[in-house]
Amino acid sequence: MRTRVSSGSPLEESIGFSRACRVGNIISVAGTAPIENGETVYIDDVYGQTRHCLALSIRAIEQAGGQSKDIIRTRIMLTDISRWAEAAKAHGELFAEIRPACTFVEVSRFIEPTWLVETEMDCVLE
């Protein structure tokens, strides 16, 4: 059985994606951008954008029936890897106890130039 969690984006149908998808005890969260009500939040703030993206992803996991303790992997994609410590601070505040596998990578750009970061998560329910 497949459970989908919507972000509310009008692009979900045309692109063919969901914010999160649960199959059995596995939940995957799609690339999550620093958006609220269709607008970029925390302009020029890697820490704020990362914290926002991670919170949106955790909320999607909860909507799919998971908890933050179930997160086993995170991915942090940055347009400027030299600012990784700002993103790492936000990640550490949320995951110091859980300590999922985590990868930081630099990408050339995102769809919206004001996005400095996007995140992804994977979760296995116990």
TORPA-4810 file (N, C-alpha, C, O; in nm, 3 decimals):
<nodes>
NODE_1_0.084_-0.118_0.000_0.000_0.000_0.000_0.089_0.125_0.000_0.188_0.131_0.073_M
NODE_2_0.053_0.222_-0.080_0.130_0.346_-0.093_0.050_0.461_-0.034_-0.068_0.480_-0.066_R
NODE_3_0.116_0.538_0.052_0.056_0.658_0.111_0.136_0.777_0.062_0.259_0.779_0.070_T
NODE_4_0.066_0.878_0.012_0.132_0.999_-0.036_0.097_1.116_0.055_-0.015_1.128_0.103_R
NODE_5_0.196_1.201_0.079_0.177_1.324_0.155_0.199_1.439_0.058_0.302_1.445_-0.010_V
NODE_6_0.105_1.530_0.052_0.113_1.645_-0.038_0.172_1.766_0.031_0.150_1.789_0.150_S
NODE_7_0.248_1.843_-0.044_0.298_1.971_0.006_0.198_2.082_-0.022_0.208_2.192_0.033_S
NODE_8_0.101_2.052_-0.108_0.006_2.153_-0.151_0.051_2.228_-0.275_-0.019_2.316_-0.324_G
NODE_9_0.168_2.192_-0.327_0.220_2.260_-0.446_0.134_2.228_-0.568_0.097_2.112_-0.589_S
NODE_10_0.102_2.330_-0.647_0.027_2.303_-0.770_0.110_2.226_-0.873_0.055_2.175_-0.971_P
NODE_11_0.240_2.216_-0.851_0.327_2.144_-0.944_0.328_1.993_-0.921_0.377_1.919_-1.006_L
NODE_12_0.275_1.947_-0.809_0.279_1.804_-0.780_0.216_1.720_-0.890_0.272_1.619_-0.931_E
NODE_13_0.100_1.762_-0.938_0.031_1.684_-1.040_0.104_1.689_-1.173_0.125_1.586_-1.237_E
NODE_14_0.143_1.809_-1.217_0.206_1.820_-1.349_0.343_1.754_-1.354_0.380_1.698_-1.457_S
NODE_15_0.419_1.760_-1.245_0.550_1.696_-1.239_0.536_1.548_-1.206_0.615_1.465_-1.252_I
NODE_16_0.435_1.515_-1.126_0.413_1.377_-1.085_0.495_1.340_-0.963_0.567_1.240_-0.965_G
NODE_17_0.484_1.420_-0.856_0.558_1.390_-0.734_0.473_1.417_-0.612_0.368_1.482_-0.620_F
NODE_18_0.518_1.367_-0.499_0.457_1.394_-0.369_0.565_1.446_-0.275_0.682_1.416_-0.295_S
NODE_19_0.529_1.522_-0.175_0.625_1.568_-0.075_0.692_1.448_-0.010_0.814_1.444_0.008_R
NODE_20_0.608_1.348_0.025_0.661_1.225_0.084_0.578_1.108_0.035_0.462_1.123_-0.004_A
NODE_21_0.641_0.992_0.038_0.574_0.870_-0.004_0.611_0.760_0.095_0.728_0.740_0.127_C
NODE_22_0.509_0.689_0.142_0.531_0.578_0.234_0.484_0.448_0.168_0.373_0.439_0.116_R
NODE_23_0.573_0.350_0.170_0.538_0.215_0.127_0.582_0.123_0.240_0.701_0.112_0.270_V
NODE_24_0.485_0.057_0.301_0.516_-0.029_0.415_0.575_0.053_0.529_0.513_0.148_0.576_G
NODE_25_0.695_0.015_0.572_0.758_0.086_0.684_0.866_0.184_0.637_0.947_0.229_0.718_N
NODE_26_0.867_0.217_0.508_0.966_0.310_0.453_0.897_0.439_0.410_0.794_0.436_0.342_I
NODE_27_0.954_0.552_0.451_0.906_0.684_0.409_1.023_0.758_0.346_1.131_0.765_0.404_I
NODE_28_1.000_0.812_0.227_1.100_0.897_0.162_1.039_1.034_0.140_0.924_1.048_0.099_S
NODE_29_1.119_1.137_0.169_1.075_1.275_0.151_1.152_1.334_0.035_1.275_1.327_0.030_V
NODE_30_1.080_1.393_-0.058_1.139_1.453_-0.178_1.223_1.575_-0.143_1.219_1.625_-0.031_A
NODE_31_1.298_1.622_-0.240_1.372_1.746_-0.223_1.279_1.854_-0.171_1.175_1.883_-0.229_G
NODE_32_1.319_1.915_-0.060_1.236_2.014_0.008_1.306_2.148_0.007_1.417_2.162_0.059_T
NODE_33_1.241_2.245_-0.052_1.297_2.379_-0.067_1.248_2.471_0.044_1.148_2.442_0.110_A
NODE_34_1.317_2.582_0.065_1.280_2.677_0.171_1.164_2.768_0.128_1.183_2.887_0.100_P
NODE_35_1.046_2.709_0.122_0.927_2.782_0.075_0.819_2.780_0.181_0.802_2.680_0.251_I
NODE_36_0.749_2.889_0.193_0.629_2.898_0.277_0.528_2.982_0.201_0.559_3.095_0.162_E
NODE_37_0.409_2.928_0.180_0.304_2.999_0.106_0.352_3.045_-0.031_0.318_3.154_-0.076_N
NODE_38_0.433_2.961_-0.097_0.479_2.990_-0.231_0.595_3.088_-0.242_0.638_3.121_-0.352_G
NODE_39_0.646_3.134_-0.129_0.755_3.233_-0.127_0.878_3.177_-0.058_0.867_3.101_0.038_E
NODE_40_0.995_3.214_-0.107_1.119_3.175_-0.042_1.129_3.243_0.094_1.100_3.362_0.108_T
NODE_41_1.170_3.166_0.195_1.189_3.221_0.329_1.339_3.227_0.360_1.419_3.157_0.299_V
NODE_42_1.373_3.312_0.455_1.512_3.325_0.502_1.610_3.353_0.387_1.708_3.282_0.368_Y
NODE_43_1.581_3.457_0.313_1.666_3.498_0.201_1.809_3.519_0.251_1.831_3.584_0.354_I
NODE_44_1.906_3.463_0.180_2.050_3.475_0.211_2.089_3.416_0.347_2.194_3.451_0.401_D
NODE_45_2.008_3.327_0.403_2.033_3.269_0.535_2.035_3.116_0.523_1.929_3.052_0.528_D
NODE_46_2.153_3.058_0.507_2.165_2.912_0.492_2.110_2.840_0.614_2.037_2.742_0.601_V
NODE_47_2.145_2.888_0.733_2.096_2.825_0.855_1.943_2.825_0.859_1.882_2.720_0.880_Y
NODE_48_1.882_2.941_0.838_1.736_2.952_0.844_1.668_2.866_0.738_1.568_2.800_0.766_G
NODE_49_1.721_2.867_0.616_1.663_2.787_0.509_1.675_2.638_0.541_1.581_2.561_0.519_Q
NODE_50_1.791_2.597_0.593_1.810_2.455_0.626_1.714_2.412_0.735_1.649_2.309_0.724_T
NODE_51_1.705_2.490_0.839_1.616_2.459_0.952_1.471_2.448_0.903_1.397_2.358_0.943_R
NODE_52_1.431_2.540_0.815_1.295_2.540_0.761_1.270_2.414_0.678_1.167_2.348_0.694_H
NODE_53_1.363_2.380_0.589_1.348_2.262_0.505_1.339_2.134_0.589_1.255_2.048_0.563_C
NODE_54_1.426_2.123_0.688_1.424_2.005_0.773_1.292_1.994_0.850_1.238_1.884_0.865_L
NODE_55_1.242_2.106_0.898_1.114_2.106_0.971_0.999_2.064_0.879_0.912_1.988_0.921_A
NODE_56_0.998_2.114_0.756_0.895_2.073_0.660_0.901_1.923_0.634_0.797_1.856_0.626_L
NODE_57_1.022_1.870_0.622_1.038_1.727_0.595_0.993_1.643_0.715_0.926_1.541_0.697_S
NODE_58_1.027_1.685_0.834_0.983_1.613_0.954_0.831_1.614_0.963_0.769_1.514_1.000_I
NODE_59_0.771_1.727_0.931_0.624_1.735_0.933_0.563_1.636_0.834_0.462_1.572_0.864_R
NODE_60_0.623_1.623_0.716_0.573_1.527_0.616_0.587_1.384_0.667_0.498_1.302_0.645_A
NODE_61_0.698_1.354_0.734_0.717_1.221_0.792_0.610_1.193_0.896_0.555_1.083_0.900_I
NODE_62_0.580_1.291_0.979_0.475_1.274_1.080_0.339_1.253_1.014_0.259_1.172_1.062_E
NODE_63_0.312_1.325_0.905_0.185_1.308_0.834_0.174_1.168_0.773_0.063_1.117_0.754_Q
NODE_64_0.289_1.107_0.742_0.290_0.972_0.685_0.292_0.864_0.793_0.296_0.745_0.762_A
NODE_65_0.291_0.906_0.920_0.285_0.810_1.029_0.418_0.780_1.096_0.427_0.690_1.179_G
NODE_66_0.522_0.855_1.062_0.653_0.835_1.122_0.684_0.939_1.229_0.602_1.026_1.259_G
NODE_67_0.802_0.927_1.285_0.852_1.021_1.385_0.996_1.055_1.349_1.061_0.984_1.272_Q
NODE_68_1.046_1.164_1.405_1.184_1.203_1.375_1.283_1.095_1.415_1.387_1.081_1.351_S
NODE_69_1.254_1.018_1.518_1.345_0.912_1.562_1.359_0.802_1.457_1.453_0.723_1.463_K
NODE_70_1.268_0.796_1.360_1.271_0.694_1.255_1.358_0.735_1.135_1.381_0.653_1.046_D
NODE_71_1.407_0.858_1.133_1.486_0.907_1.020_1.622_0.840_1.020_1.694_0.842_1.121_I
NODE_72_1.658_0.779_0.907_1.786_0.709_0.897_1.885_0.778_0.805_2.005_0.748_0.810_I
NODE_73_1.838_0.871_0.719_1.929_0.936_0.625_1.877_1.074_0.590_1.757_1.094_0.568_R
NODE_74_1.969_1.170_0.584_1.937_1.305_0.538_2.037_1.344_0.430_2.151_1.297_0.430_T
NODE_75_1.993_1.430_0.340_2.080_1.485_0.238_2.062_1.636_0.238_1.950_1.687_0.234_R
NODE_76_2.173_1.706_0.243_2.171_1.852_0.243_2.242_1.896_0.116_2.361_1.872_0.098_I
NODE_77_2.168_1.962_0.029_2.224_2.010_-0.097_2.237_2.161_-0.090_2.139_2.231_-0.063_M
NODE_78_2.356_2.212_-0.114_2.388_2.354_-0.101_2.441_2.410_-0.232_2.511_2.341_-0.306_L
NODE_79_2.409_2.534_-0.260_2.466_2.599_-0.378_2.607_2.652_-0.351_2.679_2.686_-0.445_T
NODE_80_2.647_2.659_-0.224_2.781_2.705_-0.186_2.830_2.618_-0.071_2.796_2.644_0.045_D
NODE_81_2.909_2.517_-0.102_2.952_2.422_0.000_3.039_2.487_0.107_3.055_2.431_0.215_I
NODE_82_3.096_2.603_0.078_3.176_2.670_0.180_3.091_2.715_0.299_3.144_2.751_0.404_S
NODE_83_2.958_2.714_0.283_2.867_2.753_0.390_2.806_2.631_0.461_2.703_2.642_0.528_R
NODE_84_2.872_2.515_0.446_2.820_2.391_0.502_2.802_2.399_0.654_2.709_2.338_0.707_W
NODE_85_2.887_2.472_0.723_2.879_2.476_0.870_2.748_2.541_0.917_2.695_2.504_1.022_A
NODE_86_2.696_2.635_0.840_2.567_2.697_0.874_2.455_2.595_0.866_2.368_2.589_0.953_E
NODE_87_2.457_2.514_0.760_2.357_2.409_0.744_2.377_2.300_0.848_2.280_2.246_0.902_A
NODE_88_2.503_2.268_0.878_2.533_2.165_0.976_2.483_2.204_1.115_2.438_2.119_1.191_A
NODE_89_2.490_2.332_1.148_2.440_2.378_1.277_2.291_2.348_1.291_2.246_2.296_1.393_K
NODE_90_2.213_2.380_1.187_2.069_2.352_1.189_2.043_2.202_1.199_1.957_2.158_1.275_A
NODE_91_2.118_2.125_1.122_2.103_1.979_1.124_2.134_1.924_1.263_2.061_1.841_1.316_H
NODE_92_2.243_1.971_1.320_2.284_1.924_1.452_2.183_1.954_1.560_2.163_1.874_1.652_G
NODE_93_2.119_2.069_1.551_2.018_2.105_1.651_1.900_2.009_1.650_1.841_1.981_1.754_E
NODE_94_1.865_1.959_1.533_1.750_1.868_1.521_1.787_1.721_1.536_1.704_1.640_1.577_L
NODE_95_1.912_1.686_1.503_1.946_1.544_1.493_2.062_1.499_1.581_2.118_1.392_1.557_F
NODE_96_2.101_1.578_1.680_2.214_1.541_1.766_2.193_1.406_1.834_2.289_1.330_1.851_A
NODE_97_2.072_1.375_1.872_2.043_1.248_1.939_2.014_1.136_1.840_2.050_1.021_1.866_E
NODE_98_1.950_1.166_1.729_1.910_1.065_1.632_2.029_1.020_1.547_2.047_0.901_1.522_I
NODE_99_2.108_1.115_1.504_2.230_1.094_1.427_2.211_1.004_1.305_2.274_0.899_1.295_R
NODE_100_2.124_1.044_1.211_2.109_0.966_1.088_2.233_0.979_1.000_2.315_1.069_1.020_P
NODE_101_2.246_0.890_0.904_2.349_0.907_0.802_2.318_1.039_0.732_2.202_1.069_0.706_A
NODE_102_2.420_1.117_0.702_2.397_1.250_0.645_2.503_1.280_0.540_2.621_1.249_0.557_C
NODE_103_2.459_1.341_0.430_2.549_1.380_0.323_2.528_1.526_0.290_2.414_1.571_0.278_T
NODE_104_2.636_1.601_0.277_2.633_1.739_0.230_2.695_1.741_0.091_2.805_1.690_0.071_F
NODE_105_2.625_1.799_-0.005_2.678_1.808_-0.142_2.654_1.948_-0.197_2.559_2.017_-0.157_V
NODE_106_2.740_1.988_-0.287_2.721_2.116_-0.356_2.656_2.089_-0.491_2.692_1.996_-0.563_E
NODE_107_2.558_2.173_-0.524_2.491_2.168_-0.654_2.511_2.303_-0.722_2.538_2.403_-0.656_V
NODE_108_2.498_2.305_-0.854_2.524_2.430_-0.925_2.414_2.533_-0.901_2.441_2.653_-0.894_S
NODE_109_2.290_2.487_-0.890_2.179_2.579_-0.864_2.050_2.501_-0.844_2.044_2.381_-0.869_R
NODE_110_1.948_2.572_-0.799_1.814_2.516_-0.783_1.719_2.587_-0.880_1.759_2.681_-0.949_F
NODE_111_1.595_2.543_-0.884_1.495_2.603_-0.973_1.480_2.752_-0.946_1.472_2.831_-1.040_I
NODE_112_1.478_2.789_-0.819_1.464_2.929_-0.778_1.599_2.978_-0.729_1.656_2.919_-0.637_E
NODE_113_1.653_3.086_-0.786_1.786_3.134_-0.747_1.800_3.176_-0.600_1.912_3.180_-0.548_P
NODE_114_1.690_3.207_-0.532_1.699_3.248_-0.391_1.712_3.129_-0.297_1.739_3.147_-0.178_T
NODE_115_1.694_3.008_-0.348_1.711_2.889_-0.264_1.860_2.861_-0.251_1.929_2.846_-0.352_W
NODE_116_1.908_2.853_-0.131_2.048_2.820_-0.104_2.065_2.674_-0.067_2.176_2.621_-0.070_L
NODE_117_1.955_2.609_-0.032_1.959_2.472_0.018_1.830_2.399_-0.016_1.723_2.459_-0.026_V
NODE_118_1.841_2.270_-0.035_1.727_2.177_-0.037_1.768_2.056_0.044_1.887_2.023_0.053_E
NODE_119_1.670_1.988_0.103_1.698_1.870_0.183_1.614_1.752_0.136_1.510_1.770_0.073_T
NODE_120_1.660_1.632_0.168_1.585_1.508_0.147_1.601_1.422_0.272_1.698_1.437_0.346_E
NODE_121_1.506_1.333_0.295_1.513_1.242_0.410_1.457_1.107_0.374_1.370_1.095_0.288_M
NODE_122_1.508_1.006_0.443_1.454_0.871_0.435_1.434_0.821_0.578_1.506_0.857_0.670_D
NODE_123_1.333_0.736_0.591_1.286_0.696_0.723_1.246_0.549_0.719_1.187_0.503_0.621_C
NODE_124_1.278_0.474_0.823_1.231_0.337_0.837_1.160_0.327_0.972_1.219_0.354_1.077_V
NODE_125_1.034_0.288_0.967_0.955_0.278_1.090_0.987_0.147_1.161_0.999_0.041_1.099_L
NODE_126_1.000_0.156_1.292_1.031_0.037_1.372_0.907_-0.046_1.395_0.913_-0.150_1.461_E
</nodes>
